[in-house]
Amino acid sequence: MAEEFNDNENKTEEPTQKRLEKALKRGDVVKSQEVNTWFVVAGGALVLMAFSGTTGKDLSATMRGLIANAHDISVDGPALPRLFQKIGGEMLAAVAIPFLVLMLAALGGNIIQHRLIWTYETLAPKLSRISPAAGLKRIFSKQSLANLGKGLIKLILIGGVLTVLMWPERERLEALTRSDLSGLLPLSLSLTLKLLGSVVAMLAIVAAADYLFQYRQWHERQKMSVRELKEEFKQTEGDPAIKGKMKQVRQLRMRRRMIAAVPKAAVVITNPTHFAVALEYERGMDAPVCVAKGVDALALKIREVADKHSVPIVENPPLARALHATVEIDQQIPPEHYKAVAEVIGYVMRLRRMVSARR
């Protein structure tokens, strides 16, 4: 438990891409409710400014016709449902476009913050949601304090805006109680749009600040401890200890295979103290093939095996270093070394013929 606590307290490492993708899958994304509120309020201001006239005319025309022809409207039997259907259809047609704009504004407030996510993890029951201790922790958390601060700031800003804008209009507002209804609506619309414009500007500042705060909080939640980084590395790249062991096993197998191939080599070219390269060559081959190579201890082992099986050993330090750097096991030597290797193999073959002749 102490290790888990310390691990949670020491999340100082930047999150990996895999960590961010997991957060996205479980629905843990940057989301500011103030951004959604700003989009809805801005959409409402746009609807009121662009569609209030046409929508008001359509609704008033419907109501005017209903009132003017009230004495001719039949409400008996099936006529009443048809009347409600007709009135409802006309009212729906009048508010359809404004309602669609508000829906798009509400959806845009989420899309602009993160892409759409389909997840059921947020709906899964969790004991922490009904735990009194967890509830108290959420109440007095940094997020709750931030929400309280945002609420107070919005209240002060909007209250100040309303006071500044409405105070000079107090006499006109008092006069509205004595004015005709036809003059009341245009003035109300003008004042409403004026207020909404100021509120939208104030909420834009609050939304921007809140989004930055929410992003910082989200980024802090995604940070990882050193232990978590190591665990993720093990899951994605494999355990370094196991990979090191497998590498040692492969190297050991290759070394055994090389040592077993030395006796069939035609010659071993060495730098007496560091390098050894064993080459196989038979008549009909396009070029000599490297069957073993090594440095230091492995080079010494290659020389010992070659000496034990009477494989000629030729000291040529420059050629040994060049072949060790450019040719791999079971590969033919590069063309640029053909001439030098041919001279060595030719020398070895002449020695063999001389030895055979003496015998």
C-alpha positions as CSV (number, residue, x, y, z in Angstrom):
1,M,0.0,0.0,0.0
2,A,2.8,2.4,0.8
3,E,4.4,1.7,-2.6
4,E,1.1,2.5,-4.4
5,F,0.7,5.7,-2.4
6,N,4.2,6.9,-3.2
7,D,3.7,5.9,-6.8
8,N,0.6,8.0,-7.1
9,E,2.3,10.9,-5.4
10,N,5.3,10.8,-7.8
11,K,3.6,10.9,-11.1
12,T,6.1,13.3,-12.7
13,E,6.7,11.7,-16.1
14,E,4.9,12.9,-19.3
15,P,2.2,10.5,-20.5
16,T,3.0,8.2,-23.4
17,Q,0.8,7.9,-26.5
18,K,-0.5,4.6,-25.3
19,R,-1.6,6.2,-22.0
20,L,-3.4,9.0,-23.8
21,E,-5.2,6.5,-26.1
22,K,-6.4,4.5,-23.1
23,A,-7.7,7.6,-21.5
24,L,-9.6,8.4,-24.7
25,K,-11.1,4.9,-24.8
26,R,-12.5,5.1,-21.3
27,G,-14.0,8.6,-22.0
28,D,-11.4,10.6,-19.9
29,V,-11.0,13.7,-22.2
30,V,-10.6,17.4,-21.8
31,K,-14.0,18.8,-21.3
32,S,-15.1,22.3,-20.1
33,Q,-18.7,22.8,-19.4
34,E,-18.2,26.5,-19.8
35,V,-17.3,26.0,-23.4
36,N,-20.6,24.2,-24.0
37,T,-22.4,27.0,-22.2
38,W,-20.8,29.6,-24.3
39,F,-21.8,27.8,-27.5
40,V,-25.4,27.4,-26.4
41,V,-25.6,31.1,-25.3
42,A,-23.9,32.3,-28.5
43,G,-26.3,30.0,-30.5
44,G,-29.3,31.4,-28.7
45,A,-28.1,35.0,-29.5
46,L,-27.7,34.1,-33.1
47,V,-31.1,32.5,-33.3
48,L,-32.7,35.5,-31.6
49,M,-31.0,37.9,-33.9
50,A,-31.5,36.0,-37.2
51,F,-34.8,34.2,-36.7
52,S,-36.8,36.2,-34.1
53,G,-38.6,38.2,-36.8
54,T,-39.6,35.4,-39.1
55,T,-40.4,33.0,-36.3
56,G,-42.5,35.6,-34.5
57,K,-44.4,36.4,-37.6
58,D,-45.2,32.7,-38.3
59,L,-46.3,32.1,-34.8
60,S,-48.4,35.3,-34.6
61,A,-50.0,34.5,-37.9
62,T,-51.0,31.1,-36.6
63,M,-52.4,32.5,-33.4
64,R,-54.1,35.4,-35.2
65,G,-55.8,33.0,-37.6
66,L,-56.8,30.7,-34.7
67,I,-58.3,33.6,-32.7
68,A,-60.0,35.3,-35.7
69,N,-61.7,32.1,-36.9
70,A,-62.4,30.7,-33.4
71,H,-66.2,30.7,-34.0
72,D,-65.9,28.7,-37.2
73,I,-63.5,26.0,-35.8
74,S,-65.2,22.7,-35.1
75,V,-64.0,20.8,-32.1
76,D,-66.4,17.9,-32.2
77,G,-65.3,14.3,-32.7
78,P,-62.1,13.8,-34.8
79,A,-61.9,17.6,-35.6
80,L,-60.2,18.4,-32.3
81,P,-57.2,16.1,-32.9
82,R,-56.8,17.4,-36.4
83,L,-56.9,21.0,-35.0
84,F,-54.1,20.2,-32.6
85,Q,-52.1,18.4,-35.3
86,K,-52.4,21.4,-37.6
87,I,-51.4,24.0,-34.9
88,G,-48.6,21.8,-33.7
89,G,-47.3,21.3,-37.2
90,E,-47.3,25.0,-37.9
91,M,-45.6,25.9,-34.6
92,L,-43.0,23.1,-35.2
93,A,-42.2,24.4,-38.7
94,A,-41.8,27.9,-37.3
95,V,-39.2,26.9,-34.6
96,A,-37.5,24.0,-36.5
97,I,-34.6,25.9,-37.9
98,P,-33.9,27.8,-34.6
99,F,-34.1,24.6,-32.7
100,L,-31.7,22.9,-35.2
101,V,-29.2,25.8,-34.8
102,L,-29.3,25.4,-31.0
103,M,-28.7,21.6,-31.3
104,L,-25.7,22.2,-33.6
105,A,-24.3,24.8,-31.2
106,A,-24.6,22.3,-28.3
107,L,-23.0,19.6,-30.3
108,G,-20.3,21.9,-31.6
109,G,-19.3,22.8,-28.0
110,N,-18.3,19.1,-27.5
111,I,-16.8,18.4,-30.9
112,I,-14.5,21.4,-30.7
113,Q,-13.0,20.1,-27.5
114,H,-12.6,16.4,-28.5
115,R,-13.7,14.0,-31.1
116,L,-16.9,11.9,-30.5
117,I,-16.3,8.9,-28.3
118,W,-18.5,5.8,-27.8
119,T,-17.7,4.2,-24.5
120,Y,-19.7,2.4,-21.8
121,E,-17.1,2.7,-19.0
122,T,-18.6,5.9,-17.7
123,L,-21.9,4.0,-17.2
124,A,-20.4,1.1,-15.3
125,P,-21.3,1.1,-11.6
126,K,-18.4,2.1,-9.3
127,L,-18.4,1.9,-5.5
128,S,-16.5,5.2,-5.3
129,R,-19.6,7.0,-6.5
130,I,-21.6,5.9,-3.4
131,S,-18.7,6.0,-0.9
132,P,-19.1,8.8,1.7
133,A,-15.3,9.3,1.9
134,A,-15.0,9.6,-1.9
135,G,-17.9,12.0,-1.9
136,L,-16.3,14.2,0.7
137,K,-13.1,14.1,-1.3
138,R,-14.9,15.3,-4.4
139,I,-16.7,18.1,-2.5
140,F,-13.4,19.5,-1.2
141,S,-11.4,18.7,-4.3
142,K,-9.5,21.3,-6.4
143,Q,-12.2,20.8,-9.2
144,S,-15.0,21.7,-6.8
145,L,-13.2,24.8,-5.6
146,A,-12.6,25.7,-9.2
147,N,-16.3,25.3,-10.0
148,L,-17.2,27.5,-7.1
149,G,-14.8,30.1,-8.2
150,K,-16.1,30.0,-11.8
151,G,-19.7,30.4,-10.5
152,L,-18.8,33.4,-8.4
153,I,-16.8,35.0,-11.3
154,K,-19.7,34.5,-13.7
155,L,-22.2,35.9,-11.2
156,I,-20.0,39.0,-10.6
157,L,-19.3,39.5,-14.3
158,I,-22.8,39.0,-15.6
159,G,-24.3,41.0,-12.6
160,G,-21.9,43.8,-13.4
161,V,-22.8,43.7,-17.1
162,L,-26.5,43.8,-16.4
163,T,-26.1,46.7,-14.0
164,V,-23.9,48.7,-16.3
165,L,-26.2,48.1,-19.3
166,M,-29.6,48.4,-17.6
167,W,-28.9,51.3,-15.3
168,P,-29.0,53.9,-18.1
169,E,-32.2,52.3,-19.4
170,R,-34.1,52.5,-16.1
171,E,-36.3,55.3,-17.2
172,R,-37.2,53.6,-20.5
173,L,-38.0,50.4,-18.6
174,E,-40.3,52.3,-16.3
175,A,-42.0,53.8,-19.3
176,L,-42.7,50.4,-20.8
177,T,-45.4,49.8,-18.2
178,R,-47.4,52.6,-19.8
179,S,-46.5,52.0,-23.4
180,D,-48.4,50.1,-26.1
181,L,-47.7,46.4,-26.7
182,S,-46.5,47.1,-30.2
183,G,-43.7,49.3,-28.9
184,L,-42.8,46.9,-26.1
185,L,-41.6,44.0,-28.3
186,P,-39.0,45.9,-30.4
187,L,-37.5,47.5,-27.3
188,S,-37.4,44.2,-25.4
189,L,-35.7,42.5,-28.4
190,S,-33.1,45.3,-28.7
191,L,-32.3,45.2,-25.0
192,T,-32.2,41.4,-25.0
193,L,-29.7,41.3,-27.9
194,K,-27.6,44.0,-26.2
195,L,-27.5,41.9,-23.0
196,L,-26.8,38.7,-24.8
197,G,-23.9,40.2,-26.8
198,S,-22.3,41.4,-23.6
199,V,-22.9,38.0,-21.8
200,V,-21.4,36.1,-24.8
201,A,-18.3,38.3,-24.6
202,M,-17.9,37.7,-20.9
203,L,-18.5,34.0,-21.1
204,A,-15.9,33.7,-23.9
205,I,-13.3,34.8,-21.4
206,V,-14.5,32.5,-18.7
207,A,-14.7,29.6,-21.2
208,A,-11.2,30.1,-22.5
209,A,-9.8,30.3,-19.0
210,D,-11.8,27.2,-17.8
211,Y,-10.7,25.2,-20.9
212,L,-7.0,25.9,-20.1
213,F,-7.6,24.9,-16.5
214,Q,-9.4,21.7,-17.4
215,Y,-6.7,20.8,-19.9
216,R,-4.0,21.2,-17.2
217,Q,-6.0,19.1,-14.8
218,W,-6.5,16.4,-17.4
219,H,-2.8,16.4,-18.3
220,E,-1.8,16.1,-14.6
221,R,-4.2,13.1,-14.3
222,Q,-2.5,11.4,-17.3
223,K,1.1,11.8,-15.9
224,M,2.9,8.6,-15.1
225,S,5.3,7.4,-12.4
226,V,8.6,5.8,-13.2
227,R,7.3,2.5,-12.2
228,E,4.3,2.8,-14.6
229,L,6.7,3.8,-17.4
230,K,8.7,0.7,-16.8
231,E,5.6,-1.5,-16.7
232,E,4.3,-0.1,-20.0
233,F,7.7,-0.6,-21.6
234,K,7.7,-4.2,-20.5
235,Q,4.3,-4.7,-22.0
236,T,5.1,-3.0,-25.3
237,E,8.7,-3.9,-25.8
238,G,9.1,-6.9,-23.6
239,D,11.0,-7.4,-20.3
240,P,14.6,-6.1,-20.8
241,A,15.9,-9.0,-18.7
242,I,14.2,-11.6,-20.8
243,K,15.3,-9.8,-24.0
244,G,18.9,-9.7,-22.7
245,K,18.8,-13.4,-21.8
246,M,17.4,-14.3,-25.3
247,K,20.2,-12.2,-26.9
248,Q,22.8,-14.1,-24.9
249,V,21.3,-17.4,-25.9
250,R,21.4,-16.4,-29.6
251,Q,25.0,-15.2,-29.3
252,L,26.0,-18.5,-27.6
253,R,24.3,-20.5,-30.4
254,M,26.0,-18.5,-33.1
255,R,29.3,-18.9,-31.4
256,R,28.9,-22.6,-31.2
257,R,27.9,-22.8,-34.8
258,M,30.9,-20.7,-35.9
259,I,33.4,-22.8,-33.9
260,A,31.9,-25.9,-35.4
261,A,32.4,-24.5,-38.9
262,V,36.1,-23.5,-38.4
263,P,37.5,-27.0,-39.3
264,K,36.1,-26.8,-42.8
265,A,37.6,-23.4,-43.5
266,A,40.3,-23.0,-46.1
267,V,42.2,-20.3,-44.2
268,V,41.9,-18.2,-41.0
269,I,43.1,-14.6,-41.5
270,T,44.2,-13.0,-38.2
271,N,45.5,-9.9,-36.5
272,P,47.6,-11.8,-34.0
273,T,46.1,-10.1,-30.9
274,H,42.5,-9.1,-31.8
275,F,40.8,-10.3,-34.9
276,A,40.2,-13.7,-36.6
277,V,38.2,-14.4,-39.8
278,A,37.7,-17.9,-41.1
279,L,37.0,-18.3,-44.8
280,E,35.7,-21.3,-46.6
281,Y,36.6,-21.8,-50.3
282,E,36.3,-24.7,-52.7
283,R,36.8,-24.9,-56.4
284,G,33.6,-23.8,-58.2
285,M,32.5,-21.3,-55.6
286,D,32.0,-17.7,-56.8
287,A,33.8,-16.2,-53.9
288,P,35.1,-17.3,-50.4
289,V,32.4,-17.4,-47.6
290,C,32.9,-16.2,-44.0
291,V,32.1,-19.1,-41.7
292,A,33.4,-17.6,-38.5
293,K,34.7,-14.3,-37.1
294,G,35.5,-12.8,-33.7
295,V,37.6,-10.5,-31.6
296,D,39.7,-11.0,-28.6
297,A,38.6,-14.2,-26.7
298,L,36.5,-15.5,-29.6
299,A,39.3,-14.8,-32.1
300,L,41.7,-16.8,-29.8
301,K,39.2,-19.7,-29.7
302,I,38.9,-19.6,-33.6
303,R,42.7,-19.8,-33.8
304,E,42.9,-22.7,-31.4
305,V,40.3,-24.7,-33.2
306,A,42.0,-23.9,-36.6
307,D,45.4,-25.0,-35.2
308,K,43.9,-28.2,-33.8
309,H,42.4,-29.2,-37.2
310,S,45.4,-28.0,-39.2
311,V,43.6,-25.1,-40.9
312,P,46.2,-22.6,-42.2
313,I,46.4,-19.4,-40.2
314,V,47.7,-16.3,-42.0
315,E,48.5,-13.1,-40.2
316,N,47.4,-10.1,-42.2
317,P,46.2,-7.4,-39.8
318,P,44.7,-4.9,-42.3
319,L,42.8,-7.6,-44.2
320,A,41.6,-9.2,-41.0
321,R,40.2,-5.9,-39.7
322,A,38.6,-5.0,-43.1
323,L,36.9,-8.4,-43.4
324,H,35.7,-8.4,-39.8
325,A,34.0,-5.0,-40.4
326,T,32.5,-5.7,-43.8
327,V,31.4,-9.3,-44.1
328,E,28.8,-11.2,-42.0
329,I,28.6,-14.9,-41.2
330,D,27.6,-17.1,-44.1
331,Q,28.1,-14.3,-46.6
332,Q,30.6,-14.0,-49.5
333,I,33.4,-11.5,-49.1
334,P,32.9,-8.1,-50.8
335,P,34.4,-7.7,-54.3
336,E,36.9,-5.1,-53.1
337,H,38.6,-7.8,-51.1
338,Y,38.7,-10.4,-53.9
339,K,42.3,-9.7,-54.9
340,A,43.8,-9.7,-51.4
341,V,41.9,-12.9,-50.3
342,A,42.9,-14.6,-53.6
343,E,46.5,-13.9,-52.9
344,V,46.2,-15.4,-49.4
345,I,44.3,-18.5,-50.6
346,G,46.8,-18.9,-53.4
347,Y,49.6,-18.8,-51.0
348,V,48.0,-21.4,-48.8
349,M,47.4,-23.7,-51.7
350,R,51.0,-23.4,-52.8
351,L,52.1,-24.3,-49.3
352,R,49.8,-27.3,-49.2
353,R,51.2,-28.5,-52.6
354,M,54.8,-28.1,-51.3
355,V,54.0,-30.0,-48.1
356,S,52.3,-32.8,-50.2
357,A,55.3,-33.0,-52.5
358,R,57.8,-33.4,-49.7
359,R,55.7,-36.1,-48.1
